[in-house]
Amino acid sequence: MSDALLRKYFDAFARLDGETMASCYHASASFSDPVFPDLRGERVGWRWRMLARGARDMQLTWDVLFADERKAQVRWQARYRLADGGRAVSNDVLSTLALWDETIVRQVDEFDFWRWSRSSLGLAGLALGWLPAVRTAAQREALVQLDRYIARSAGAQAPARPGGGA
């Protein structure tokens, strides 16, 4: 049932438990948001492991707007600090999830990139976060960070990015 899966996923998110979050995804899952517009397969779980490792003081609230055995829509708000610099990040997100076999097979997260960039990118996000070039640069940098994190954590080369990517 989707209720148990959603509870497991968002409770793990609130605890910054990236391993449990990653375990909620199907092996061929896809994920999209304004920062990571096209992640697939195991890279989806690695994205959440990286966030969990790089965040502190998570305050997460979430509300299921709709859920059945095949799909769910959840509004969530995350407030946390970046571990490397202590910057406070705030994000209000609408997640649309496709579910199969008690796993997430597709997740599309929607949020206001400029609003998010003001807290996560600091002055550059505040002044320039509305520019498409800033979004593209943030996406490229996020993928570089993800590749480095995977290589460090998995002790191997980062997996190829099926379906494109920067």
N, C-alpha and C positions, 0 to 999 in steps of 0.2 A: 504494500500500500504506500502511496506517495507521502502520506503524513509522516510515517516512520522515517523514510528517506530524507525528507526535508528537515525533520527534527535533528536527525543525525548530522546532516551537512551543516546546518546553521548553528547548532550547538558546538560543533567542532570549530567553526569559524569564530565564534565568540571566545573560544579558548585558544585561538591561534594554533590549532592542531592541523597542520597542513597534510600530514599523513592520512588522517581520517577523512579529510575533505577529498583528497586525491582518490581514496578508495570508493568514493561515491560515484565516480565516473566510469562509464563503459570504456572498454579498451579503444574503441574507435570514436570517442566523443569529439565534438567540436565546440569551440568557445569563441565568443566575439564580444568585445566591448570597445569603447573609443581608444583605448591604449593598446590593446591586443586584438586587432580586428579579425584575425584568422589563425587561431591555434587549433591543432588537431592531435588526436591520439594521446600519448603519454605526456606531451608538452602541456596539456591542460592541467593535469595534476601537478606538474612541476611549477606552473604559474602560482598555484595556491601555496605550495611549499615555500616558494621564494617570498611571497607576501608574508606568510606566517613567521618566517625567520627574520624578516626585516621590519616588523612592526612591534610595537610595545603598547601596553595600556589600552587594549581594545575595548571599546564600548560599542556593542552591536545590538540593534533592535531590528526585528523583522516581523512582517505581517503577511500571512498567506492570503492573497486576494482571490485566488481560484486554484483548485487542485482536484485532479482525478487520477486514474491509473496511468494516463498517457501524457498529461501536461500539467504544468503549474505556473502560476504567476505570483511572484513574491516581491514586495516592496521592502527594501532594507536600507538602514542607515548605519554607516560605520564611522567611528571617530577613533583615531589612534595616533600614535607618535611614531615617526620613522626612527629606527634604531640607530642609524648612522649619524643623524644630525639633530634628532629631537624635534624636528618640525611637526607641528600638529596638522593632521590630514583629516578632512571631512569629505564624505561622499554619500550622496543619496541616490539610490539605484533602483531601477525596476528590472527584475530578472524574469525572463520567460524561459522556461525549461521544458524540454521534451524528455519523457521518461520511458525507459524500456527495461524490462527484466530487473526491476528494482535498482536501476542505475540512471544517471543523467547521461543522455546521449547527445543533447544539444542544449547549449545555454547561450542566450543573448542578453547581455547586460546593457541597459541604456542609462546614461547619465550625462549631465551637462559638463562637457570637457573643460570649458573655460572656468566654470565654478570649481571643479576639481583641481585644475592646474594652479589656481590661486593659492590653494593650501599646499599642494604637493610640490610644485615647482618654485614657490616663493615669488620674488619680485618679477622674474621673467614671466611666470604664469599670470601674474596680476596685470602686467603691462601688455603682454603680447599673446596671452593664451588663447585669444579669439582668432588668431591668424592660422590658416591652414598649414603654413610652413612649420609653425611651432608644434602643431599636432603631429605632423609627419616626423619631425625630429624626435619628439617624445616617443612615438611608436618605434622608431628605429633603435633608440637608446634602450627602450624596454626590452626589445628582442635581444640586443647585445647582452644586457644584464642577465636575461633568462638563459641564454646560451652559456654564459660564464658560470652561472649558478648550477646548471645541469652538469657541466663538465667537472666542476669542483666536487659537487655532491655525489655524482654517479661514478666519478673516477674514470670517466671515458669521454670521448668526443660527444658533443651535443648531437642529438639525433637530427636528421634532415627535416626540413620544414615542408611536409607535403602540402600541396594546395597553395604554394607561393609563400609570401612573406618578404620582409625587407632583408 
